[in-house]
Amino acid sequence: MSERPPRFLLRLLAAVLFAAVVVGGGLVLEQRVGVRPPADRRTAAAISGAWFCPHGGGEGWSVWVTVANPGDAPVKVQTLTFGPRAPARASRVVEPGTVAYLEVPAERMASGTQVEFFGGRVAAGMVVARPKGGIGADACAGDASTRWYLPEGTTQRGQQQNLVLMNPFDQEAVLDVVLATGDETVRHGSLTGVVVPPRRAAAFDLNRFALGKRTLAASVIVKLGKVAAAGSGLVEGGGLRLTLGSSRTATEWVLPGAGEDRPTELVVMGATDLPPAPFRVRSQGLGRQQEVLNEASVDPGAALTFELPGRDAGLVAEASGPREFVAARRLLWSATVDQASTPGLRPSPSWVALPPVAATGGDASVLIENPGDELVEVHLRLLTETGFAEVPSLSSLTIGPGRIRTFPLAPLVGSDPVAVLVEALGGSVVVAQLTQDGAFALAPATDMRLP
């Protein structure tokens, strides 16, 4: 009989020695290199990110990305502006408590900008000015998406509606665009299987596909990749509307507004994959809120425009049941050819309202709407070009339930553009900035829970 140990004992000994080496090596690596806990990854994600701004543009236009830093440390910001050609890159540092205007090249409607931030949270918006005086403004998107709804368009006489798409990623995006008017659905071959190359922007003149329509809503269905989308409405004579699309549906939308001297236009769009959505609309102003539309309904994939009383008032569109939909608002002001618009917003306890004016400044007001049933206390701080500005009269305010309050900023800071940090205690609100200084624009605030 052989004196050698059995084969299975040799295998067992080898396995034990291998396990010891692996465990010992792991301990050495953990001591020398360290293991990053999940909390560190969350912290890193919280202080860096990107905003996506499909602003459009045109020959002779001035286009800015506005960036506000509500934190207490400098933040590095890098912009990549996409068009039909290679991206244009720029960077700067945004100091604590400041708002900065970053002018970007945008000589064509097919233009959009990605704003990356490092080292702290910032808010980002977009302001577009036409040579004849029209101005449009909106917040940037906190993420790209595979689905966008743009209900606010119109191609009535004197109106041109454009769809702006940007693909900030390294792979191409393939998508379909479906149009909805008040009485038909349009699926055109030129809007099917659309390819947006990597790190490029694209734009479509929707008047080509549905002319003379009071309502022209668009659904963007992305089959490959992700994009960001906005609508750019051009008014004959120089006016402009800029409206970021909605990447989701909901059972309630809040639409702030003020300063109109004609009835407002509310546009409601049904999601293509959901049943009909019954809804109602409340108007909220300085006085008692009131119901202005009761038990209307929108079919799947359809869009309807409603003319409603809404001067110096916000609107709340809410489903009568569990069905979700999308809403937007056109604001009309006859003192100028310019118009304003806003997508529907969701209430939040923390906002940064960016200025809706050109870099040279202009009169603006901040709007705060409380769509809830309880009084809400809000704290405000102004972010200027040089740092935080404390204004005792605005530092702590209360907004009653179902109320909207407007605070002019010019008496406090003159015509200089400022951002406003709004934090609500014990509730949620919706915030925007509005200008009527020769042009008419409303810029919904950036929800600081995003991206």
C-alpha positions in Angstrom: 0.0 0.0 0.0 1.4 3.5 -0.9 2.4 5.9 1.8 1.2 8.9 -0.3 -1.9 10.8 1.1 -5.2 10.2 -0.7 -5.8 12.4 -3.6 -8.9 14.1 -2.0 -6.7 15.2 1.0 -4.2 16.9 -1.4 -7.1 18.7 -3.1 -8.6 19.8 0.3 -5.2 21.1 1.4 -4.8 23.1 -1.8 -8.2 24.6 -1.4 -7.5 25.7 2.2 -4.2 27.3 1.2 -5.9 29.2 -1.8 -8.7 30.5 0.5 -6.1 31.8 3.0 -4.2 33.6 0.2 -7.4 35.2 -1.1 -8.6 36.4 2.3 -5.2 37.6 3.3 -4.8 39.5 0.0 -8.2 41.1 0.5 -7.3 42.3 3.9 -4.1 43.8 2.7 -5.9 45.5 -0.2 -8.6 46.8 2.2 -5.9 48.2 4.5 -3.8 49.8 1.8 -6.4 51.0 -0.7 -9.6 51.2 1.4 -13.1 50.2 0.5 -15.3 53.1 -0.6 -18.7 52.7 1.3 -21.9 53.3 -0.6 -22.4 56.6 1.2 -19.3 58.0 -0.5 -20.8 57.1 -3.9 -24.0 58.9 -3.1 -22.0 62.0 -1.9 -20.1 62.0 -5.2 -23.3 61.8 -7.2 -24.9 64.6 -5.2 -22.2 67.1 -6.0 -21.9 66.5 -9.7 -24.4 66.1 -12.5 -25.7 67.7 -15.7 -28.6 69.8 -17.0 -29.9 69.6 -20.6 -31.1 72.8 -22.3 -32.7 72.4 -25.8 -33.0 76.1 -26.3 -32.9 76.5 -30.1 -31.6 79.6 -31.8 -31.3 81.5 -35.0 -29.3 84.0 -37.0 -28.6 87.1 -35.0 -30.2 85.7 -31.8 -28.7 86.0 -28.4 -28.8 82.7 -26.4 -27.6 82.3 -22.8 -27.5 79.4 -20.3 -28.1 80.9 -16.8 -26.5 79.1 -13.9 -27.1 79.9 -10.2 -25.1 78.5 -7.3 -27.2 78.4 -4.1 -24.4 76.7 -2.1 -21.5 77.9 0.0 -18.6 76.7 -2.2 -17.5 77.5 -5.8 -18.7 75.1 -8.4 -17.0 74.4 -11.7 -19.4 74.4 -14.7 -18.7 73.1 -18.2 -21.0 73.7 -21.2 -21.2 71.7 -24.3 -23.3 73.3 -27.0 -24.6 70.9 -29.7 -25.7 71.8 -33.2 -25.5 70.2 -36.6 -21.6 70.2 -36.2 -19.2 69.3 -33.4 -19.9 70.6 -29.9 -18.6 73.9 -28.7 -17.0 73.7 -25.2 -16.6 76.3 -22.5 -16.1 76.4 -18.7 -16.1 78.7 -15.8 -16.4 78.7 -12.0 -19.7 79.9 -10.5 -19.1 81.5 -7.0 -21.4 80.8 -4.0 -24.6 82.8 -4.0 -24.2 84.1 -7.6 -26.0 83.8 -10.9 -24.0 83.7 -14.1 -25.0 84.2 -17.8 -23.0 81.9 -20.2 -23.6 83.0 -23.8 -23.6 80.0 -26.1 -23.3 79.8 -29.9 -26.8 79.1 -31.4 -27.1 80.4 -35.0 -29.7 77.7 -35.9 -32.8 76.3 -34.4 -31.0 73.0 -34.1 -29.1 74.0 -31.0 -28.9 72.8 -27.4 -26.5 72.9 -24.5 -25.4 70.4 -21.8 -24.4 72.0 -18.5 -22.2 69.8 -16.3 -21.4 70.8 -12.8 -18.7 69.6 -10.4 -18.2 70.1 -6.7 -21.7 71.4 -5.8 -25.3 71.7 -6.9 -26.4 74.4 -9.3 -29.6 75.4 -11.1 -29.6 75.9 -14.9 -32.0 77.7 -17.2 -32.1 79.0 -20.7 -32.9 82.5 -22.1 -33.3 83.1 -25.8 -33.7 86.6 -27.4 -34.7 87.4 -31.0 -33.2 90.5 -32.7 -36.7 92.1 -32.9 -37.2 92.0 -29.1 -39.0 88.7 -28.4 -37.7 86.7 -25.5 -38.3 83.2 -24.2 -37.0 81.4 -21.1 -37.4 78.1 -19.2 -35.6 75.8 -16.9 -33.3 73.1 -18.3 -34.2 69.4 -18.0 -32.7 67.4 -15.2 -32.4 64.3 -17.4 -32.7 63.1 -20.9 -35.6 60.7 -21.5 -37.1 58.2 -23.9 -40.5 60.0 -23.9 -41.4 63.6 -24.2 -44.8 65.4 -24.4 -45.0 69.0 -25.8 -48.7 70.1 -25.7 -48.3 73.8 -26.0 -47.7 74.3 -29.7 -49.8 76.3 -32.2 -49.6 77.0 -35.9 -52.4 79.6 -36.2 -51.8 82.5 -38.6 -48.7 84.4 -37.6 -47.3 81.5 -35.5 -44.4 79.1 -36.3 -43.9 76.1 -34.1 -40.6 74.3 -33.9 -39.5 71.1 -32.1 -35.9 71.2 -30.8 -34.2 67.9 -29.9 -30.7 67.4 -28.4 -28.8 64.1 -28.1 -25.9 64.7 -25.6 -24.7 61.1 -25.7 -22.1 59.0 -27.6 -24.7 56.9 -29.4 -27.3 57.9 -32.0 -30.9 58.4 -31.0 -33.7 57.0 -33.1 -37.2 58.3 -32.5 -40.7 59.0 -33.8 -42.7 62.2 -33.5 -46.5 62.0 -33.4 -48.5 65.2 -33.7 -52.0 65.8 -32.3 -54.3 68.6 -33.2 -57.8 69.2 -31.8 -59.3 66.9 -34.4 -56.7 64.5 -35.8 -53.4 62.6 -35.2 -50.6 63.1 -37.7 -47.9 60.5 -38.3 -45.8 61.8 -41.1 -43.0 59.8 -42.8 -40.5 62.6 -42.3 -41.1 62.3 -38.5 -40.8 58.6 -38.3 -37.5 56.8 -37.7 -35.7 60.2 -37.1 -32.0 59.8 -36.4 -30.3 62.4 -34.1 -26.5 61.7 -34.3 -24.4 61.5 -31.2 -23.7 64.9 -29.6 -25.9 66.7 -32.0 -29.1 68.7 -32.0 -32.0 68.6 -34.5 -35.0 70.8 -35.2 -38.3 70.5 -37.1 -40.6 73.2 -38.4 -44.0 71.6 -37.5 -45.9 74.1 -39.7 -44.9 71.8 -42.6 -47.0 69.0 -41.2 -50.1 70.8 -39.7 -50.7 74.4 -40.6 -53.3 76.7 -39.2 -54.0 74.6 -36.0 -54.8 76.3 -32.8 -53.6 73.2 -31.0 -50.5 71.3 -32.2 -49.1 69.0 -29.6 -46.2 66.6 -30.1 -45.2 63.3 -28.6 -41.6 62.2 -28.9 -41.1 58.4 -28.7 -37.5 57.4 -28.5 -36.7 53.8 -29.7 -32.9 54.0 -29.2 -31.0 56.3 -26.9 -32.3 59.3 -25.0 -32.9 63.0 -25.9 -34.1 66.3 -24.4 -36.9 68.2 -26.1 -38.4 71.6 -26.1 -40.9 73.7 -28.2 -39.9 77.0 -29.7 -42.8 79.1 -30.9 -42.1 82.1 -33.1 -44.6 84.9 -33.3 -44.8 87.1 -36.4 -43.2 90.5 -35.6 -40.5 89.1 -33.3 -42.3 87.3 -30.4 -41.0 84.1 -28.9 -42.1 81.3 -26.6 -39.8 78.6 -25.2 -41.2 75.6 -23.4 -39.4 72.6 -22.1 -41.2 69.3 -22.8 -42.6 67.1 -20.0 -41.0 63.6 -19.7 -43.8 62.2 -17.5 -47.5 62.3 -17.0 -49.3 63.1 -13.7 -52.7 63.5 -12.1 -52.0 67.2 -11.2 -50.2 70.1 -12.8 -49.6 73.6 -11.5 -49.3 76.4 -14.1 -48.2 79.8 -12.6 -48.9 83.0 -14.4 -49.5 86.8 -14.0 -49.9 90.0 -16.0 -52.2 88.8 -18.7 -54.8 91.1 -20.1 -56.6 88.5 -22.2 -57.9 85.0 -21.3 -55.2 82.4 -20.8 -54.9 79.3 -23.0 -54.6 76.0 -21.2 -53.6 73.0 -23.4 -54.2 69.5 -22.1 -52.8 66.3 -23.7 -53.7 62.7 -23.1 -51.0 60.1 -22.8 -51.0 57.7 -25.8 -51.0 54.5 -23.7 -53.6 55.5 -21.1 -57.4 55.6 -21.1 -59.3 59.0 -21.4 -58.5 61.4 -18.6 -61.3 63.4 -17.0 -60.0 66.6 -15.2 -61.0 69.9 -13.8 -59.2 73.3 -13.4 -59.0 75.7 -10.5 -57.8 79.3 -10.7 -55.6 80.6 -7.9 -54.9 84.3 -7.3 -54.8 86.9 -4.5 -58.3 86.2 -3.5 -60.4 83.0 -3.2 -59.6 80.2 -5.6 -62.4 79.2 -8.0 -63.2 76.4 -10.3 -63.0 77.6 -14.0 -63.4 74.2 -15.8 -65.4 71.3 -14.5 -65.3 67.7 -15.8 -63.6 68.1 -19.1 -61.8 65.1 -20.6 -59.0 64.4 -23.1 -58.6 61.2 -25.1 -55.4 59.2 -25.4 -52.9 60.9 -27.7 -55.2 63.9 -28.2 -54.8 67.5 -27.2 -57.3 70.2 -26.5 -57.0 74.0 -25.9 -59.3 75.8 -23.4 -59.6 79.5 -23.1 -59.9 80.4 -19.4 -60.0 83.5 -17.2 -56.6 83.7 -15.6 -55.4 87.2 -15.2 -52.8 87.5 -12.4 -53.6 83.9 -11.4 -52.1 80.5 -11.4 -54.0 77.4 -12.6 -54.2 73.9 -11.1 -55.3 71.2 -13.5 -56.2 68.0 -11.6 -57.5 64.6 -12.7 -61.0 63.6 -11.5 -59.7 60.1 -11.1 -56.5 58.1 -11.4 -55.9 58.9 -15.1 -52.7 60.9 -15.9 -52.2 63.6 -18.5 -49.9 66.5 -19.4 -50.7 70.2 -19.3 -49.1 73.5 -20.5 -50.2 77.1 -20.7 -49.9 80.0 -23.2 -49.9 83.4 -21.7 -51.2 86.3 -23.8 -50.4 90.0 -23.5 -51.7 92.4 -26.1 -49.2 95.2 -25.2 -46.6 93.4 -27.4 -46.5 90.7 -30.0 -44.4 88.7 -27.6 -46.0 85.8 -25.7 -45.0 83.6 -22.8 -45.6 79.9 -21.9 -45.0 77.4 -19.3 -45.2 73.6 -18.9 -47.1 72.1 -16.0 -45.0 71.9 -12.8 -45.1 69.7 -9.8 -45.0 71.3 -6.3 -41.7 71.1 -4.4 -40.3 72.5 -1.1 -37.1 73.9 -2.8 -36.7 76.0 -5.9 -34.2 78.3 -7.6 -36.0 80.8 -9.9 -33.6 82.0 -12.6 -34.1 85.3 -14.4 -36.2 85.4 -17.6 -34.4 88.5 -19.0 -31.4 89.1 -21.2 -27.9 89.4 -19.7 -28.3 93.2 -19.8 -31.1 92.9 -17.3 -34.7 94.1 -17.0 -37.7 94.3 -14.7 -38.7 91.0 -13.3 -41.0 89.6 -10.6 -41.0 86.3 -8.7 -44.2 84.3 -8.5 -45.0 81.9 -5.7 -48.1 79.7 -5.9 -49.3 77.5 -3.1 -51.6 74.9 -4.6 -52.2 73.1 -1.3 -54.8 73.3 1.5 -52.5 74.7 4.2 -50.7 78.0 4.7 -47.0 77.7 3.8 -44.1 79.7 5.1 -41.4 80.4 2.6 -37.8 81.8 2.9 -36.3 83.7 0.1 -32.7 84.7 -0.7 -31.5 86.6 -3.8 -28.5 85.4 -5.8 -26.8 88.3 -7.7 -23.8 88.6 -9.9 -21.6 89.3 -6.8 -23.2 87.0 -4.2 -26.1 86.5 -1.8 -28.3 89.6 -1.1 -30.4 89.5 2.0 -33.7 91.4 1.7 -35.5 91.5 5.1 -38.9 92.2 3.5 -38.6 88.9 1.5 -36.7 86.7 3.9 -39.8 85.1 5.4 -43.3 85.2 3.9 -46.5 83.2 4.2 -48.5 82.1 1.2 -52.1 81.2 1.9 -53.7 78.0 0.6 -54.8 78.3 -3.0 -53.1 81.6 -3.4 -50.4 83.1 -5.7 -48.3 86.0 -4.7 -46.1 88.2 -7.0 -43.1 90.2 -5.7 -41.5 92.8 -8.0 -37.7 92.6 -7.8 -36.8 95.9 -9.5 -37.5 98.0 -6.3 -35.0 95.8 -4.5 -32.2 95.3 -7.0 -33.0 97.6 -9.9 -32.8 96.0 -13.4 -29.9 93.6 -12.6 -30.8 90.0 -13.3 -31.1 87.9 -10.1 -32.0 84.4 -9.2 -34.2 83.6 -6.2 -33.8 80.7 -3.8 -37.2 79.7 -2.4 -37.5 77.2 0.4 -40.9 76.2 1.8 -41.4 75.0 5.4 -44.1 72.5 6.1 -45.4 72.3 2.5 -44.6 72.6 -1.2 -45.1 75.5 -3.7 -44.5 76.3 -7.3 -42.2 79.2 -8.3 -41.4 81.2 -11.5 -40.0 84.5 -12.6 -41.9 86.8 -15.0 -40.9 89.8 -17.1 -43.0 92.3 -18.9 -40.2 94.8 -19.6 -40.9 95.4 -23.3 -40.9 91.6 -23.8 -43.0 89.0 -22.2 -41.5 85.8 -20.7 -42.1 83.4 -17.8 -39.3 81.2 -16.6 -40.4 78.3 -14.3 -38.0 77.7 -11.5 -35.6 74.8 -11.2 -36.7 72.1 -8.8 -33.6 71.6 -6.6 -34.6 68.0 -5.9 -33.4 67.3 -9.4 -31.4 66.0 -11.3 
